[in-house]
Amino acid sequence: MSALPPCPNCQSEFTYEDGALYICPECAHEWSAEGGTVAADETVVRDANGTVLSDGDSVIVIKDLKVKGSSSVVKVGTKVKNIRLVTGDHDIDCKIAGFGAMQLKSEFVKKA
């Protein structure tokens, strides 16, 4: 049998390793080898400079971005206010003046 620790949540002995985490298949609890637990909905979104972003922040676009399905371009230096962080391929939901509702990737913005 393996020397993996039992689940601290339900005491199940059927835990397994996934990278640096231990996972319990019975209660879906995840924890690190150091003993801290990992929240499933706790994701950290960082801008192009590594600054942590949060809901309600203002950001500035650092690269011309083509708008899919249109011939328009969101220009460098466009300020986007009151962002909302979401999960998925594009981490930022926002409204840009002249374009409307959009989704942006955090790698193309910096915190204002």
C-alpha positions in Angstrom: 0.0 0.0 0.0 1.2 3.6 -0.5 2.4 5.9 2.1 0.0 8.7 1.2 -1.8 10.5 4.1 -5.5 10.0 4.7 -7.9 12.8 3.8 -8.0 15.4 6.6 -11.7 16.1 5.7 -13.3 12.6 5.6 -10.4 10.4 6.8 -10.5 8.3 3.6 -7.5 6.2 2.8 -8.0 6.3 -1.0 -6.1 9.6 -1.6 -3.9 10.2 -4.6 -1.3 12.6 -5.8 -1.9 15.1 -8.6 1.2 17.2 -9.1 1.9 19.0 -5.8 -1.6 18.3 -4.4 -3.2 15.4 -2.6 -6.8 14.7 -3.7 -9.5 12.6 -2.0 -11.8 10.9 -4.6 -14.6 10.4 -2.1 -15.2 14.0 -0.9 -13.2 15.9 -3.6 -11.1 17.6 -1.0 -7.7 19.0 -2.2 -4.7 19.9 0.0 -1.0 20.5 -0.5 1.8 18.4 0.9 2.6 21.2 3.3 -0.8 20.8 4.9 -2.7 23.9 3.6 -6.0 23.4 1.8 -6.7 24.8 -1.6 -10.0 26.5 -2.4 -11.5 25.4 -5.7 -12.8 28.9 -6.6 -9.7 30.8 -5.5 -7.8 31.8 -8.6 -5.3 34.6 -8.8 -5.4 36.7 -11.9 -2.3 38.8 -12.7 -1.7 41.4 -15.4 1.2 41.6 -17.8 3.4 43.0 -15.1 2.5 40.4 -12.5 0.2 42.7 -10.4 -2.7 40.9 -8.9 -6.1 42.1 -10.3 -9.4 42.1 -8.5 -13.0 42.9 -9.4 -13.7 46.6 -9.9 -10.1 47.5 -10.9 -9.3 49.7 -13.9 -6.8 48.4 -16.5 -5.0 49.8 -19.6 -4.6 47.8 -22.8 -0.9 47.3 -23.7 -1.3 45.9 -27.2 -3.6 46.6 -30.2 -6.3 43.9 -30.0 -8.3 42.9 -33.0 -12.0 42.5 -32.3 -13.2 39.1 -33.6 -15.9 39.4 -36.2 -15.2 43.1 -36.8 -12.7 45.3 -38.6 -12.3 47.4 -35.4 -9.2 47.4 -33.2 -9.0 48.2 -29.5 -6.0 50.6 -29.4 -3.0 50.6 -27.1 -3.6 52.8 -24.1 -7.4 52.2 -23.9 -8.5 52.5 -20.3 -11.1 49.9 -19.2 -12.9 50.7 -15.9 -14.7 48.4 -13.5 -13.5 45.0 -14.7 -15.0 41.7 -13.6 -12.9 38.6 -13.2 -14.2 35.3 -14.6 -12.9 31.8 -15.2 -12.1 30.5 -18.6 -9.8 31.3 -21.5 -10.4 35.1 -21.2 -10.2 36.1 -17.5 -11.7 39.6 -17.7 -15.3 40.7 -18.5 -15.7 44.4 -19.2 -17.4 47.1 -21.2 -15.3 49.2 -23.6 -16.6 52.6 -24.8 -17.4 52.3 -28.5 -17.2 48.5 -28.5 -19.6 47.3 -25.8 -19.2 44.2 -23.7 -16.0 42.3 -24.3 -13.8 39.6 -22.8 -10.0 40.2 -22.5 -7.0 38.1 -21.5 -5.1 39.4 -18.5 -1.8 39.1 -20.3 -2.7 42.1 -22.6 -3.6 44.6 -19.8 -1.8 46.4 -17.0 -3.4 47.7 -13.8 -4.1 51.5 -14.0 
